[in-house]
Structure formats: structure tokens, C-alpha cells
Amino acid sequence: MHDTGNTPGQHTPNGGRLRGLWVYVQTAMRSPKAGKIAGLTALRGLAALGSLISVAAIVRLFPVDAAGEFFVFLAAAQFVAGAALGPLLMLAIRFGSVHKADGDREALGRLILFGAAAIALQAGSVWLAHPLASDMTGMALGEAWVFAAVAALSGAMIFLGGLARVNGKVIAAIVPENVLRPAGLAVAALGLWLAGSAVFPALSAAYGVVLLAVCAVLAAMGPWRAARFTRSQLDTYRPYFKAYGPLLVYGLVSTALITFDIIIVSQIVAVEAVPAYKAAVQYAMLLATGVIFANLIYGPQIAIAHQRGDLPALQRLARSSSRLALGFYALAFAPLLTGPWLFELAFGAAGREAWLLALILCAGRFVNAWFGSVTNLANLTGRTTLLALMQGGGVVILIVLGPVLGGELGSIGVAIASALAMTSWNVGASIALQRSLNIKMGPI
């Protein structure tokens, strides 16, 4: 009789709904998933700050030609490492997650040995090919042993990072690669400047030392106890060799997409134009933060869902990755609308040009954010060849239009070509995945 729950006035169902919503929000904030996303957000913020500081330190402290030469060296080393050893990340996530979930210790050990052998083989090959590559390209690649070491350590960092994620160290694995590495590079640049050695060769060698420290930290997070290392026949490695081929093509084209534009600027425009372009590229990479998060968080889940044939789970993961990527894109794009003053503050004389270039590059990454984890969905569902073909088309656009537009418009022309390349392959790959996987890509 005195129950006021059904009477009008202050005790309406709206109050109950609001209280229920508040309880739901509190519960969601306490969930492990919310904690993981919050931790990733904080760490990625530090990573973004560290990367920008490292580039700004080099642009401001080093002569423009020395800074340009180092960024070209870095792009070349990243291309070699990404093309040859980038596939190790997908191998670690695709096979390592399943091996660990199944408790197959010997298979996990074979996967680790396969990765170690690939890194060693790549280091030796790069060291031997270095003189020929230097003569043919005319790029400043530094000493052969330094370039080989940086390329091999970059590949080792990729593989060890994948193993750490397989071992459940998703958040912790971000710290060495995305926080310690740029911070260490910034400290190295400052130290060399104070010592009066602000020259390209010294910075390239110092970067190798930074990579070695990063790999040591990542190695401590690997699933070594879950692996058993035994002598096995070569045919037991067949699944890794079979998967490595398409991933190798994918690594080649995907790494070319993010490194060739810097090389084109150095060859077509001038090496002195590279620092401003690198600053713009570094900022544009912030817009891919959500995609990186989605790959880190949902990568193992996508591999397991595909292994089990769980199509509804794949659809949920695709939509969640798109929403996460698009949200971070909006946050990162907003500062560009305030004008070039932030870039001038960070990068000095090169800031205004870097801001204009960043606007163009960021526009080309909108589609990437809209469709989310395109690369993970393709690679972890066995459609790497399709992805490689689409990205290969983007590389062709960059290689053809980059020099042409660069010769006419300078760095702006190369940025336009890069934006068109990024947009074209994302659209093509997303449409193809929607048809082959029977899922809808995008946040809606």
C-alpha cells in the first residue's frame, strides 16, 4: 500500500534507469578489459610523446643534412627489417597463441627457433649485401655492421614483442618498443649534441645500442617456460615455412608503404627536406594509434576465433576494432585544426612545413581508422595474399606518383601520393574481406 515504486512524481522508472546506468558504468570501469584499455591508452600516450620528442630532438639538435641522413638510414633499416622479419610478428601471434592455448610446448619451441634462425640469416645477408646496396641507391646507410645490426635488432624486437603478447604481456610489451626506444633515442641525440658529436654515423650506432637494450627487456617477457626446445625434423617446421611465404610478400609491400615516401623525398626533393617530412609522418602515425591498439588487444582473439570457425565472434571483433581506431583518430586529428603553432613549437623552423604535410598525410589515414584491424583480420584468417596484392597496388601508386608529384610539388607532392596509396589499398582490402569472410567492416 505504501510502495511508491509505481506512483508518479519523484519515484519514476527514470530514476531506476539512471541508477542502473550508473551501476553499469561502474561495473564496466572495474572490468579487466576496461583496465587493459586504460593502461594501453596511457602507455600509448607516453609512446606518442616519446616518439615526437625523439624526432624533435634530432630535428632541433642536429644539422639538417645529418638529421636527414639519419632518417633515411632509419627508413632503410626499417624496410629491410619489416620486409624480411616483419612476418615473425604474425607468426608469433597466429601460431604462438594456438600453441600456448593447446599446451603444445614442443611446437612453441620450434616456432621460437624458427624466428631466431630467420633473424640470424637476415643479419648475415644484410651485412654481405650492404656495399652493393649503398652503391646502387646512393643513400647514406652508414657502416655495414651498424646497418646490419640495426636491421637485425629491429626484427628481433618485432618477434620478441609478438612472443611477449602470446605470453599475455600485452600492455607490458608496449613499454620497451614504444616508450623506451624513442626515449632512448632522444637521450642519445641529446648526449651526442652535448658531446659535440651531432653527426649521422654516431647517432646510427647509438640507436643500435638502444635497440639492444629494448630487445633485452622484451626477452624477459617471452613464454620461455611454456616452450620446450628439442631437435626436430625439418618437415615439422613446414607450417611456418608455408605461412612465411605470403607473409613475406605482405611484409615487403606493407613496409614499403611506410618507408618509401621518405626515401623518395630524399632522392627526388632533397635530403634536407627529409626532417620536416619525417616530423609530419611521425605525427600522422598517431592517428593509427587505435588500429595498433586493436591489433594488440584483438589479435590473439581473432586467431582463436578463426581457428574455431566462430563467425559471430569475428564480426564483433571487426566492429570493435573499427570503433576503437576511429575514436583515437578523432582525438589525434583535433590538434591539427589549431594551426601550425604546435608544430613550430616542437620542430622549430621545420614546423610550419611539417604541419601542412601532416594535414595531407592524416587525411589519407582516415579510411585506415574507419575499417580498423584490416591487416590483422586478413593475416590471421589466412588471407595474407589478398592483403599483399592490395597493398602492392598502393606501393605501385606511391612509386609511380611519388616521383612525379614530388618533382612538381616537392614534399607536398610525395605526401599526396602517400595519402592516395594508403586510401586505395585500405578500401580495396576491406571490400574484399567483407565478401570473403561474410562480415561487415566498419564501426556501424
Disulfide bonds with the S-S distance in Angstrom:
none
